[in-house]
Amino acid sequence: MSVCIGELRKDFVSITACRNLPDQEIDRILREARFDLGMAINRFYSKTASAFGNPPAKSRRPPQPAGPFSPASSSSSSASPFPSASASSPLPREAVSWCSVDPKSRRVIPYPDNVQDLLEAAYKSGDPRAAAVPYLCAHGQFTVCVASMQQHNGKGGYREVRRVTLPAARRSNPIQNPPPSPPASRSPPAGESDDLYRQCLNTVQFAIERANRIRSNPTAPPTWDVEDRNTAVRRVFEEMLDVFAADEQCQAKYGGSPGVWRQLSNCRNPPRYFANDRNSGIYQRKLLSMMGLRNLVADGFTVYSGLHAKRFASNGAVYSPGTGVHLMEAVTGNVVDLDTVVLRVDKATLSLVNADRARDGQPMFPSEEVFGGSWEAKAMAVNQAAPLLRCFNEMFSLSETEQAQRRTWVPESASFQVPAASSHTDRGNHPVWQYRKGHVNTFHANVPCVDDVVGSLLLAPWYAAKAYCLIKLKRSEQSLDDFFERGIDDTCFNAKWKSLDLYVSELEQEGTVRKQLEKLVADNQAEFNAIYDLDEERHQQKAEVAALHRLVMEQSLVGRLGDGSVVGITRGMIEKWVEDPATDF
């Protein structure tokens, strides 16, 4: 085995804590997953869940708390609308590992624990697209952009970043608690399936074009003409829900049973739920997420129009009943984030602040509580919020009177008293506010990332249908299990959109020249690891080009270009990619 495979094996054991598994078995799992660590871990848990009930619940990092936007932090004691699990069948907990992917060797490299904590906090923040996490290591200074899931080196180069989710399956006793029969399948007959998926993709493409028009000019009055073309898309969503509910691996992996979908399948609208609500569980939240996305196919534009009319106000009191946030909560059970976290008071932030103060010879804050109540924290929050507020006001050309009505004027950090909020009823009344409840302590700007709102309401449902149809038509190498795992996020709607945006982007990249070359390197790691060990970079590049060109010729490989045409991969293309692995053709 090469050194790279040995390190992959060590990473696999570290994350799964499965130290009693023979090395030969681990190597077999890695080979089947094409040496993709995330895929290998997911396959391992899928197999152990079906064979042994509970996979190892041990993780090198503790489960992360709910994000600050999660209403679960303020309503964790509310009654669940779902059947609760018995004491002997606890709901699964979620462990997460953040990794970067070497663009040439395709080796998956986990981040250090402190960087993982920062990345997970940014991922669960109110505005993940604005999150950029600095990362300093022996190789230099890097920035990890959570929005694009890329690590940038400051010289124009980047590499892929992955968030690997490791859910522990729930053990069930089929003798003591036999599962009820699932609802009758609404899948079309085999001969009609492909026609349905193609019809759905045509409608999806039409809707995405309309949504992107709105996205390119969000201040203009939105228009929509897709209402009468939704039949195929809705049928695809019904099939998607039935397939997920009937999948025994999904039930074991996420801790659910067919009885949950049996109760929900007769409901047009999902009941209200909260991201990371421990009373529901991953399986139930994924079902509810797909139900909400299904309903946004018909109601997404109406919700968006109501929000747009009120300039995306986060205070629910400004909306009439049945419009805006009230309508979204009714048809999805959840709401999109209409404010932005500008400062999160946690251990990571306190550590950075105290490090800066120590360098300046200033006294350090003894605790998060003291820092969160300090003048310095409030000044930092106001300074972070000011450019967001100013940009929003300029985008919508709001006058001073309109800014006062919308609560988006730019406060002076020296004199502004940051008010406190403790529930959804007292948010959105000020340009900047502090939310404190339980362990959550965050500062918010009273404006959203408008691009995220458009994506969550007008693009996410169509992207979900598109990914499902591409997989069913076998235009993708991905499986439905992978789609349910990585494509359907069970947290807030901003995260749902982000996950689907990234997932569909990956599907669309399949078969491109760049992906074909990356796959060649991943499938021939031993040969390329020896090349990467050469002393001089010019010798590395020359040997890498020669090896890739030989493999391309042996396999007669072709790749897809940006315009959709398929061509043979030439030596010139290989040389460009070796020079810059981020090159697109």
C-alpha positions as CSV (number, residue, x, y, z in Angstrom):
1,M,0.0,0.0,0.0
2,S,1.2,3.5,-0.7
3,V,1.8,6.1,2.0
4,C,-1.4,8.0,0.8
5,I,-3.6,5.0,1.3
6,G,-2.1,4.4,4.8
7,E,-2.9,8.0,5.7
8,L,-6.4,7.6,4.3
9,R,-6.8,4.5,6.4
10,K,-5.7,6.4,9.5
11,D,-8.2,9.2,8.8
12,F,-11.0,6.6,8.3
13,V,-10.2,4.9,11.7
14,S,-9.9,8.3,13.4
15,I,-13.3,9.5,12.2
16,T,-15.3,6.3,12.6
17,A,-13.5,5.1,15.7
18,C,-13.7,1.6,14.3
19,R,-10.3,0.4,15.4
20,N,-11.2,-3.3,15.4
21,L,-11.8,-3.4,11.7
22,P,-9.0,-5.2,9.8
23,D,-6.8,-3.1,7.5
24,Q,-7.7,-5.3,4.5
25,E,-11.4,-4.5,5.1
26,I,-10.8,-0.8,5.4
27,D,-8.7,-0.9,2.2
28,R,-11.5,-2.7,0.4
29,I,-14.0,0.0,1.5
30,L,-11.6,2.8,0.4
31,R,-11.1,1.1,-3.0
32,E,-14.9,0.7,-3.6
33,A,-15.3,4.4,-2.8
34,R,-12.5,5.3,-5.2
35,F,-10.4,6.6,-2.2
36,D,-13.0,9.2,-1.4
37,L,-13.0,9.4,2.4
38,G,-16.5,10.9,2.7
39,M,-18.0,8.3,0.4
40,A,-16.2,5.5,2.2
41,I,-17.5,6.6,5.6
42,N,-21.0,6.9,4.4
43,R,-20.8,3.4,2.8
44,F,-19.4,2.0,6.0
45,Y,-22.2,3.4,8.1
46,S,-24.9,2.3,5.6
47,K,-23.6,-1.3,5.9
48,T,-23.1,-1.4,9.6
49,A,-26.5,0.2,10.2
50,S,-28.3,-2.6,8.3
51,A,-26.1,-5.4,9.6
52,F,-25.6,-4.4,13.3
53,G,-28.2,-1.8,14.2
54,N,-26.0,1.0,15.7
55,P,-22.7,1.9,14.1
56,P,-20.1,3.3,16.5
57,A,-21.5,6.5,17.9
58,K,-18.0,7.7,19.0
59,S,-16.7,10.7,17.2
60,R,-13.5,12.7,17.5
61,R,-15.6,15.8,17.9
62,P,-18.7,16.3,20.0
63,P,-22.1,17.0,18.3
64,Q,-22.5,20.7,17.5
65,P,-25.3,22.7,19.1
66,A,-28.2,24.1,17.1
67,G,-27.5,27.2,15.1
68,P,-28.5,30.6,16.4
69,F,-31.3,31.0,13.9
70,S,-32.8,27.8,15.0
71,P,-36.1,28.5,16.8
72,A,-35.4,25.3,18.7
73,S,-33.1,27.3,20.9
74,S,-36.1,29.2,22.1
75,S,-38.7,26.5,21.8
76,S,-36.9,23.3,22.7
77,S,-39.5,22.3,25.2
78,S,-42.5,22.5,22.9
79,A,-44.4,19.4,22.1
80,S,-43.5,17.5,19.0
81,P,-46.1,16.8,16.4
82,F,-44.5,13.4,15.7
83,P,-44.6,10.1,17.6
84,S,-41.8,10.1,20.1
85,A,-39.2,7.3,20.2
86,S,-39.1,5.0,23.2
87,A,-36.4,5.4,25.9
88,S,-34.6,2.3,24.5
89,S,-34.5,3.8,21.0
90,P,-32.8,7.3,21.2
91,L,-32.8,9.5,18.2
92,P,-29.5,9.7,16.3
93,R,-26.9,12.3,17.0
94,E,-24.9,13.9,14.2
95,A,-21.1,14.1,14.1
96,V,-19.4,16.2,11.4
97,S,-15.9,16.3,9.9
98,W,-14.6,19.0,7.7
99,C,-12.0,18.1,5.1
100,S,-10.2,19.6,2.1
101,V,-9.5,17.6,-1.1
102,D,-6.2,17.8,-2.8
103,P,-7.0,18.7,-6.5
104,K,-4.4,16.4,-7.9
105,S,-4.1,13.3,-5.6
106,R,-7.8,13.6,-4.5
107,R,-6.6,12.8,-1.0
108,V,-9.1,13.9,1.7
109,I,-7.4,15.9,4.4
110,P,-9.3,16.7,7.7
111,Y,-8.9,20.2,9.2
112,P,-7.5,20.6,12.7
113,D,-10.1,20.5,15.4
114,N,-10.1,24.3,16.1
115,V,-10.6,25.0,12.4
116,Q,-13.4,22.4,12.2
117,D,-15.2,24.3,15.0
118,L,-14.9,27.6,13.2
119,L,-16.1,26.0,9.9
120,E,-19.1,24.3,11.5
121,A,-20.1,27.6,13.3
122,A,-19.8,29.4,10.0
123,Y,-21.9,26.7,8.2
124,K,-24.7,27.1,10.8
125,S,-24.6,30.9,10.8
126,G,-27.5,33.0,9.6
127,D,-25.6,34.0,6.5
128,P,-23.2,31.2,5.4
129,R,-22.4,32.9,2.1
130,A,-20.7,35.7,3.9
131,A,-18.6,33.4,6.1
132,A,-14.8,33.2,5.3
133,V,-12.7,31.3,7.8
134,P,-8.9,32.0,7.8
135,Y,-6.7,29.0,8.1
136,L,-2.9,29.2,8.9
137,C,-0.7,26.1,8.5
138,A,2.8,25.2,7.7
139,H,2.1,25.6,4.0
140,G,0.9,29.2,4.3
141,Q,-2.2,31.3,4.8
142,F,-5.5,30.1,3.3
143,T,-9.2,31.2,3.5
144,V,-12.0,28.7,3.5
145,C,-15.2,30.0,1.9
146,V,-18.2,28.1,3.4
147,A,-20.5,29.5,0.7
148,S,-18.7,28.0,-2.2
149,M,-17.1,25.1,-0.2
150,Q,-13.6,26.0,-1.4
151,Q,-10.2,26.7,0.2
152,H,-8.4,29.7,-1.5
153,N,-4.7,30.3,-1.3
154,G,-4.7,34.0,-2.2
155,K,-3.0,33.4,-5.6
156,G,-6.1,32.5,-7.5
157,G,-5.9,28.8,-6.7
158,Y,-8.4,26.8,-4.7
159,R,-9.4,23.3,-3.7
160,E,-12.7,21.6,-2.8
161,V,-13.9,21.5,0.8
162,R,-16.3,18.8,2.1
163,R,-18.5,18.5,5.1
164,V,-18.9,14.8,6.0
165,T,-21.9,14.0,8.1
166,L,-21.8,10.8,10.2
167,P,-25.2,10.1,11.6
168,A,-25.6,7.2,14.1
169,A,-28.5,4.9,13.2
170,R,-31.1,3.9,15.7
171,R,-31.5,0.3,16.7
172,S,-35.0,-1.0,16.4
173,N,-36.7,-4.2,17.4
174,P,-39.0,-5.4,14.6
175,I,-40.5,-8.1,16.7
176,Q,-41.6,-5.8,19.6
177,N,-42.4,-2.9,17.4
178,P,-43.4,-4.0,13.8
179,P,-43.4,-1.1,11.4
180,P,-46.8,-0.1,9.9
181,S,-47.2,-0.6,6.2
182,P,-46.0,2.4,4.1
183,P,-48.5,4.4,2.0
184,A,-49.2,3.1,-1.4
185,S,-46.5,4.1,-3.9
186,R,-47.3,6.8,-6.3
187,S,-44.4,6.0,-8.6
188,P,-45.4,5.9,-12.3
189,P,-45.2,2.6,-14.3
190,A,-41.7,1.7,-15.5
191,G,-42.4,2.6,-19.1
192,E,-43.7,6.1,-18.2
193,S,-40.9,7.0,-15.7
194,D,-38.3,8.3,-18.1
195,D,-40.9,10.4,-19.9
196,L,-42.0,11.9,-16.6
197,Y,-38.4,12.8,-15.6
198,R,-37.7,14.4,-19.0
199,Q,-40.9,16.4,-18.8
200,C,-40.0,17.5,-15.3
201,L,-36.5,18.6,-16.4
202,N,-38.0,20.7,-19.1
203,T,-40.2,22.4,-16.6
204,V,-37.4,22.8,-14.2
205,Q,-35.2,24.5,-16.8
206,F,-38.0,26.9,-17.6
207,A,-38.5,27.7,-13.9
208,I,-34.8,28.2,-13.2
209,E,-34.5,30.6,-16.1
210,R,-37.4,32.7,-14.6
211,A,-35.8,32.6,-11.1
212,N,-32.4,33.7,-12.4
213,R,-34.0,36.7,-14.1
214,I,-35.3,37.7,-10.6
215,R,-32.0,36.9,-9.1
216,S,-30.1,39.1,-11.5
217,N,-32.3,42.1,-10.6
218,P,-33.9,41.6,-7.2
219,T,-35.1,45.1,-6.8
220,A,-37.4,45.0,-9.8
221,P,-41.1,43.9,-9.3
222,P,-40.9,40.1,-9.7
223,T,-42.9,38.3,-12.3
224,W,-43.6,34.6,-12.7
225,D,-45.4,32.4,-15.3
226,V,-44.7,28.9,-14.2
227,E,-47.9,28.1,-12.3
228,D,-49.6,26.0,-15.0
229,R,-46.6,23.8,-15.7
230,N,-46.1,22.1,-12.3
231,T,-47.9,18.8,-12.7
232,A,-44.8,16.7,-13.6
233,V,-42.6,18.3,-10.9
234,R,-45.2,17.6,-8.2
235,R,-45.4,14.0,-9.3
236,V,-41.6,13.7,-9.0
237,F,-41.7,15.1,-5.5
238,E,-44.4,12.6,-4.5
239,E,-42.3,9.8,-5.8
240,M,-39.2,11.2,-4.1
241,L,-41.0,11.2,-0.8
242,D,-42.3,7.7,-1.2
243,V,-38.9,6.4,-2.2
244,F,-37.2,8.0,0.8
245,A,-39.9,6.8,3.2
246,A,-39.7,3.2,1.9
247,D,-35.9,3.0,2.0
248,E,-35.0,0.8,5.0
249,Q,-31.4,2.1,4.9
250,C,-32.6,5.6,5.3
251,Q,-34.9,4.6,8.1
252,A,-31.9,2.9,9.9
253,K,-29.4,5.7,9.0
254,Y,-31.6,8.6,10.1
255,G,-33.7,7.0,12.9
256,G,-37.2,6.7,11.5
257,S,-40.0,4.3,10.4
258,P,-42.6,4.1,7.7
259,G,-45.2,5.1,10.3
260,V,-43.9,8.7,10.3
261,W,-44.6,9.1,6.6
262,R,-47.9,7.3,6.9
263,Q,-49.1,10.0,9.3
264,L,-47.6,12.9,7.2
265,S,-48.6,11.7,3.7
266,N,-52.2,12.8,4.0
267,C,-51.1,16.4,5.0
268,R,-50.9,19.0,2.3
269,N,-48.7,21.2,4.6
270,P,-46.0,20.0,7.0
271,P,-46.4,20.8,10.7
272,R,-44.2,23.5,12.1
273,Y,-40.7,22.3,12.9
274,F,-37.4,23.8,13.9
275,A,-33.9,23.1,12.6
276,N,-32.0,20.7,14.8
277,D,-35.1,20.1,16.9
278,R,-34.2,17.1,19.1
279,N,-37.9,16.2,19.4
280,S,-38.2,15.3,15.8
281,G,-34.9,13.8,14.5
282,I,-33.1,13.7,11.2
283,Y,-35.5,11.3,9.4
284,Q,-38.6,13.4,10.2
285,R,-36.9,16.7,9.3
286,K,-35.7,15.3,6.0
287,L,-39.3,14.3,5.2
288,L,-40.6,17.7,6.2
289,S,-37.8,19.4,4.2
290,M,-38.9,17.6,1.0
291,M,-42.6,18.4,1.7
292,G,-41.7,22.0,2.1
293,L,-39.7,22.1,-1.1
294,R,-42.6,20.3,-2.9
295,N,-45.0,23.0,-1.7
296,L,-42.7,25.8,-2.8
297,V,-43.0,24.6,-6.4
298,A,-46.6,26.0,-6.3
299,D,-46.3,28.7,-3.5
300,G,-42.7,29.8,-3.6
301,F,-43.3,32.8,-5.8
302,T,-46.3,34.0,-3.8
303,V,-44.2,33.8,-0.6
304,Y,-41.3,35.7,-2.3
305,S,-43.7,38.4,-3.7
306,G,-45.0,39.0,-0.2
307,L,-41.5,39.3,1.2
308,H,-40.4,41.5,-1.6
309,A,-43.3,43.9,-1.1
310,K,-42.2,44.5,2.5
311,R,-38.5,44.7,1.5
312,F,-37.8,41.4,3.2
313,A,-38.7,42.6,6.7
314,S,-37.8,40.1,9.4
315,N,-40.6,41.4,11.8
316,G,-43.6,39.1,11.1
317,A,-45.9,41.8,12.4
318,V,-45.6,43.9,9.2
319,Y,-47.1,41.1,7.1
320,S,-50.8,40.5,6.7
321,P,-52.1,37.0,7.6
322,G,-51.5,34.5,4.9
323,T,-48.6,36.5,3.3
324,G,-44.8,36.7,3.5
325,V,-43.3,34.8,6.5
326,H,-46.8,33.6,7.6
327,L,-47.5,31.9,4.3
328,M,-44.0,30.3,4.2
329,E,-44.4,28.9,7.6
330,A,-47.8,27.5,6.7
331,V,-46.6,25.7,3.5
332,T,-43.1,24.6,4.6
333,G,-43.3,24.5,8.4
334,N,-40.2,26.8,8.5
335,V,-39.0,30.2,7.4
336,V,-36.1,31.6,5.5
337,D,-33.6,33.8,7.4
338,L,-34.3,37.5,6.9
339,D,-31.5,38.9,9.0
340,T,-27.8,38.3,9.1
341,V,-25.6,37.2,12.0
342,V,-22.7,39.7,12.2
343,L,-21.1,38.6,15.5
344,R,-21.4,35.2,17.3
345,V,-20.3,35.3,20.9
346,D,-18.8,31.8,21.4
347,K,-15.5,30.3,22.5
348,A,-13.9,30.7,19.1
349,T,-14.7,34.4,18.9
350,L,-13.6,35.0,22.5
351,S,-10.3,33.3,21.8
352,L,-9.6,35.5,18.7
353,V,-10.6,38.7,20.6
354,N,-8.5,37.9,23.6
355,A,-5.5,37.1,21.4
356,D,-5.8,40.5,19.8
357,R,-6.1,42.2,23.1
358,A,-3.1,40.3,24.5
359,R,-0.9,41.5,21.6
360,D,-2.0,45.1,22.4
361,G,-1.4,44.7,26.1
362,Q,-5.1,45.0,27.0
363,P,-6.8,42.9,29.7
364,M,-8.6,39.9,28.4
365,F,-12.3,39.1,28.8
366,P,-12.8,36.3,31.4
367,S,-15.8,34.7,29.8
368,E,-18.2,34.8,26.8
369,E,-20.9,36.3,29.0
370,V,-18.7,39.3,30.0
371,F,-17.5,39.8,26.4
372,G,-21.1,39.6,25.0
373,G,-22.2,42.3,27.4
374,S,-19.3,44.6,26.8
375,W,-19.2,47.9,24.8
376,E,-16.5,46.4,22.6
377,A,-18.7,43.6,21.4
378,K,-21.6,45.9,20.6
379,A,-19.2,48.3,18.7
380,M,-17.8,45.3,16.7
381,A,-21.4,44.2,15.8
382,V,-22.4,47.7,14.7
383,N,-19.3,48.1,12.6
384,Q,-19.9,44.7,11.0
385,A,-23.5,45.5,10.3
386,A,-23.0,49.0,8.9
387,P,-21.8,48.0,5.4
388,L,-24.6,45.4,5.1
389,L,-27.2,48.0,6.0
390,R,-25.7,50.5,3.7
391,C,-25.6,48.1,0.8
392,F,-29.2,47.1,1.3
393,N,-30.4,50.7,1.4
394,E,-28.5,51.5,-1.8
395,M,-29.8,48.4,-3.5
396,F,-33.4,49.3,-3.0
397,S,-32.8,53.1,-3.1
398,L,-34.4,53.7,0.3
399,S,-34.9,57.2,1.4
400,E,-34.2,58.2,5.1
401,T,-37.9,57.9,5.7
402,E,-38.1,54.5,4.2
403,Q,-35.0,53.4,6.1
404,A,-36.7,54.5,9.3
405,Q,-39.8,52.5,8.4
406,R,-37.8,49.4,7.3
407,R,-35.4,49.8,10.3
408,T,-32.3,49.7,8.2
409,W,-30.7,53.1,9.0
410,V,-26.9,52.9,9.7
411,P,-26.3,53.6,13.4
412,E,-23.3,55.3,14.9
413,S,-21.3,52.8,16.8
414,A,-20.3,55.2,19.5
415,S,-23.8,56.2,20.5
416,F,-26.1,53.4,19.4
417,Q,-27.5,51.3,22.2
418,V,-27.9,47.7,20.8
419,P,-31.3,46.4,22.0
420,A,-31.9,42.9,23.1
421,A,-34.3,40.3,21.7
422,S,-35.4,37.0,23.1
423,S,-37.9,35.6,20.6
424,H,-39.2,36.0,17.0
425,T,-41.7,38.6,18.2
426,D,-39.1,41.3,19.2
427,R,-36.7,40.7,16.3
428,G,-36.6,43.1,13.3
429,N,-37.5,46.2,15.2
430,H,-34.0,47.8,15.1
431,P,-31.2,47.9,12.5
432,V,-29.0,45.9,14.9
433,W,-30.0,43.8,17.8
434,Q,-28.6,41.2,20.2
435,Y,-30.3,37.9,20.6
436,R,-29.7,36.1,24.0
437,K,-31.4,33.0,25.0
438,G,-30.0,30.0,26.7
439,H,-26.5,29.2,25.3
440,V,-27.1,31.4,22.2
441,N,-25.7,34.9,22.2
442,T,-25.5,36.6,18.7
443,F,-25.7,40.0,17.1
444,H,-27.8,40.5,14.0
445,A,-28.2,43.0,11.2
446,N,-31.8,43.6,10.1
447,V,-31.2,42.8,6.4
448,P,-30.9,39.4,4.7
449,C,-28.7,38.0,2.0
450,V,-31.2,38.6,-0.8
451,D,-29.5,36.1,-3.1
452,D,-30.1,33.5,-0.4
453,V,-33.8,34.4,-0.2
454,V,-34.2,34.0,-4.0
455,G,-32.3,30.8,-3.9
456,S,-34.3,29.3,-1.0
457,L,-37.7,30.2,-2.4
458,L,-37.4,30.2,-6.2
459,L,-34.5,27.9,-6.9
460,A,-34.2,25.2,-4.2
461,P,-37.4,23.3,-5.0
462,W,-36.5,23.1,-8.7
463,Y,-32.9,22.1,-8.0
464,A,-34.2,19.2,-5.8
465,A,-36.4,17.9,-8.6
466,K,-33.6,18.4,-11.1
467,A,-31.1,16.4,-9.1
468,Y,-33.6,13.6,-8.5
469,C,-34.4,13.3,-12.2
470,L,-30.8,13.3,-13.3
471,I,-30.0,10.5,-11.0
472,K,-33.1,8.5,-12.0
473,L,-32.3,8.9,-15.7
474,K,-28.8,7.7,-14.9
475,R,-27.2,10.9,-16.2
476,S,-25.2,10.9,-13.0
477,E,-23.0,8.4,-11.2
478,Q,-24.5,9.5,-7.8
479,S,-27.1,7.4,-6.0
480,L,-30.4,8.4,-4.4
481,D,-28.8,7.6,-1.0
482,D,-26.2,10.2,-1.7
483,F,-28.8,12.7,-2.8
484,F,-30.8,12.2,0.4
485,E,-27.7,12.5,2.4
486,R,-26.0,15.5,0.9
487,G,-28.7,17.1,-1.3
488,I,-31.5,17.3,1.3
489,D,-30.5,19.3,4.3
490,D,-32.6,19.0,7.4
491,T,-31.8,22.4,9.0
492,C,-32.8,25.9,7.9
493,F,-34.0,26.9,4.4
494,N,-30.8,28.8,3.7
495,A,-28.8,25.6,4.4
496,K,-31.3,23.6,2.2
497,W,-30.6,26.0,-0.7
498,K,-26.8,26.0,-0.1
499,S,-26.7,22.2,-0.1
500,L,-28.8,21.8,-3.3
501,D,-26.8,24.5,-5.1
502,L,-23.6,22.7,-4.3
503,Y,-25.0,19.3,-5.1
504,V,-26.5,20.2,-8.5
505,S,-23.2,22.0,-9.4
506,E,-21.4,18.7,-8.7
507,L,-23.9,16.8,-10.9
508,E,-23.5,19.3,-13.7
509,Q,-19.7,19.0,-13.5
510,E,-19.8,15.2,-14.0
511,G,-18.2,14.1,-17.3
512,T,-16.4,17.4,-17.9
513,V,-12.8,17.4,-19.0
514,R,-11.7,18.6,-15.5
515,K,-13.6,15.9,-13.7
516,Q,-12.4,13.2,-16.0
517,L,-8.8,14.2,-15.3
518,E,-9.4,14.3,-11.6
519,K,-10.9,10.9,-11.7
520,L,-7.9,9.5,-13.6
521,V,-5.6,10.7,-10.8
522,A,-7.9,9.3,-8.1
523,D,-8.1,5.9,-9.8
524,N,-4.3,5.7,-10.2
525,Q,-3.1,7.1,-6.9
526,A,-0.1,4.9,-6.5
527,E,1.4,6.1,-9.8
528,F,0.7,9.7,-9.2
529,N,1.9,9.7,-5.6
530,A,5.3,8.6,-6.9
531,I,5.2,11.5,-9.3
532,Y,4.2,14.0,-6.6
533,D,7.2,12.9,-4.6
534,L,9.7,14.1,-7.2
535,D,11.9,16.9,-6.0
536,E,11.4,19.6,-8.6
537,E,8.0,20.9,-9.6
538,R,8.9,21.1,-13.3
539,H,9.8,17.4,-13.2
540,Q,6.5,16.7,-11.5
541,Q,4.4,18.5,-14.1
542,K,6.3,16.9,-17.0
543,A,5.8,13.4,-15.6
544,E,2.2,14.1,-14.6
545,V,1.3,15.3,-18.1
546,A,3.0,12.2,-19.7
547,A,1.1,9.8,-17.3
548,L,-2.2,11.5,-17.9
549,H,-1.8,11.6,-21.6
550,R,-0.9,7.9,-21.7
551,L,-4.0,7.0,-19.6
552,V,-6.3,9.2,-21.7
553,M,-5.0,7.5,-24.9
554,E,-5.4,4.0,-23.4
555,Q,-9.0,4.6,-22.4
556,S,-9.9,6.8,-25.3
557,L,-11.4,9.3,-22.8
558,V,-13.7,12.1,-23.8
559,G,-14.9,15.1,-21.8
560,R,-17.7,17.6,-21.9
561,L,-17.0,21.3,-22.5
562,G,-18.7,24.2,-21.1
563,D,-21.0,24.5,-24.2
564,G,-22.2,20.9,-23.7
565,S,-20.2,19.4,-26.6
566,V,-18.2,16.2,-26.0
567,V,-14.6,16.1,-27.3
568,G,-11.5,14.0,-27.0
569,I,-9.2,15.1,-24.2
570,T,-6.0,16.5,-25.8
571,R,-2.5,16.9,-24.5
572,G,-3.0,20.7,-24.5
573,M,-6.0,20.3,-22.2
574,I,-3.9,18.1,-19.9
575,E,-1.1,20.6,-19.7
576,K,-3.5,23.4,-18.8
577,W,-5.1,21.4,-16.1
578,V,-1.7,20.3,-14.6
579,E,-0.7,24.0,-14.6
580,D,-3.9,25.0,-12.9
581,P,-6.2,22.2,-11.5
582,A,-9.1,24.8,-11.2
583,T,-9.2,25.3,-15.0
584,D,-12.5,24.8,-16.7
585,F,-12.8,24.0,-20.4
